[in-house]
Amino acid sequence: MKVLILWVDALRHDYIKPETMPFLHSLKARYGLNFCEGMLGYGSIFSTFITGKYPEETNQFSSFILNQQRSFLDKVFYQIVRVVPNPYSFYLINLLNFALGKDFFTPAVDLKVLKEFKQSPEKFYHKRSALAVKTLFNYLDDNSKIYIGYNWPLVFSSREKSRLTPFVRNRDLSRASYFKSLLKRSEADLYFMHLWDLDYFGHLYGPDVTLLKEKLIEQDKHIRSIVSDFSWEEDLIIIWSDHGLIEVKNKVNLLEFLPKSEKYKVFLDSTMARFYLEDRGIEQEIMGALKDKSFGYFVSDDIKEKYHLNFKDNRFGDLIYAVHEGSLIYPNHFQGFNEVKAMHGYGQNLDGEKSVYISNAGKIGAGRLIDFTPFILDRMGLNFL
């Protein structure tokens, strides 16, 4: 038996229609379409999926954390990349990081962010030190199982050193073609592939099916092509999406409301603001500035309990403010002043944002993200701890 995990980023359940995604629609009719629990934010969805553990155990929640102990190398690194124009600065950043063994590639954020914040995690999930707990790939390593994964531009495997594919275009047509070539020349127990055109174009155009129809048809063809190398009767196939997309209807410039002070630092995610505080006084000022605003709310202890966010330290902030459905913190450290028409990460179990999957195994566990890794290991005859 072989295992295929095909991650189709930002696939909304209502994209799967006969006229837009006929192949996926036929699989839905045959095996059913299943939903997963929602998560607050988007930096912990895949880490939960690939470990079988919630954020408070993986120590992973958001893509950037405050760099509280900046080294001399960090300072030199920043001075080098800040003089290089975008997007070339991020090509350089990722090449330098890869040379240092950091292969979780940095997205094109506001460069000033890198002066105070660092990426989390810094290594992709096949590396044992990526998270605080073991990942599915680590379990396979421990049991001498072979895996091959492609998370553009990174190819990673249990048998050889990770490598980059700089000459493969950053589009799913090229990514899928390259992955097909890996399938033809490699033998493995588990294959992992990440498609993400729907995320890119969904943010760009919004979640309207009519605007995305051409891209949905293309994506459906990529999925059909990839799974054609596997057996629906003998292998385990999981086609999974981490989230959908919600139309942006309201843009909120939080900086207009926040106090100007050096007593705190803030990272502006698209749907969250995470504050690192120096004292209790500034906390009250921040809360007073935002508490009556209709576009968002402060993440309470009850919400942290619900989404398993009770971390042992403040690596993801002392105070978290989240916006409601359809609102976007803008500008933020990801989009800057570029137009974005859809977003995700609201964590309110919204219909258009739900994580979905189709598998020839039917429903996996109780519909929780933590059920996938134990299930896959069990099907491979391995134990989960």
DAZIRA-V565083 format. One record per pair of residues at least 12 apart in sequence whose C-alpha atoms are under 6 Angstrom apart, sorted by the first residue. I is the first residue (numbers start at 1). GAP is how many residues later the second one is. Records with the same first field share a line. If there is no record, write none. Layout:
# DAZIRA-V565083
I = GAP / GAP
This chain:
# DAZIRA-V565083
1 = 233 / 234
2 = 187 / 188 / 233
3 = 187 / 232 / 233 / 234
4 = 186 / 187 / 188 / 233
5 = 187 / 233
6 = 187 / 233
7 = 187 / 233 / 234
8 = 187 / 232 / 233
9 = 186 / 187 / 190 / 232
10 = 188 / 189 / 233 / 234
11 = 230 / 233
12 = 232
20 = 193 / 196 / 197
21 = 196 / 199
31 = 329 / 331
33 = 325
34 = 322 / 323
35 = 320 / 321
36 = 319 / 320 / 331 / 332
37 = 331
38 = 309 / 311
39 = 308
40 = 305 / 306 / 307
41 = 304
42 = 303
43 = 18 / 19 / 20
44 = 16 / 17
48 = 322
49 = 320 / 321
50 = 85 / 86 / 323
51 = 84 / 85
52 = 318 / 319 / 321
53 = 317
56 = 252 / 253 / 254 / 255
58 = 73 / 74 / 75
63 = 56 / 57
64 = 54 / 55 / 56
65 = 52 / 53 / 250 / 251
66 = 51
67 = 49 / 50 / 51
102 = 20 / 21
103 = 20 / 21
104 = 18 / 19 / 20
109 = 224 / 225
110 = 223
136 = 237
146 = 12 / 42 / 43
147 = 41 / 42 / 43 / 44
148 = 43
149 = 42 / 43 / 44
150 = 43
151 = 43
153 = 12
172 = 23 / 25
203 = 137 / 138 / 139
204 = 136 / 137
205 = 136
206 = 41 / 135 / 136
237 = 122 / 123
238 = 121
239 = 118 / 119
240 = 116 / 117
241 = 114 / 115
242 = 113
243 = 110 / 111 / 112
244 = 108 / 109 / 110
245 = 97 / 98 / 99 / 107 / 108
246 = 96 / 97
247 = 79 / 94 / 95
248 = 78 / 79 / 93 / 94
249 = 77
250 = 77
251 = 76 / 77 / 78 / 79
252 = 76 / 77 / 78
253 = 76 / 77
257 = 32
263 = 15
264 = 12 / 13 / 14
268 = 64 / 65
270 = 58 / 59 / 62
271 = 51 / 52 / 57 / 58
272 = 49 / 50
273 = 47 / 48
274 = 43 / 45 / 46
275 = 42 / 43 / 44
276 = 41 / 42
295 = 28 / 29
296 = 26 / 27 / 28
297 = 24 / 25
298 = 22 / 23
299 = 21 / 22
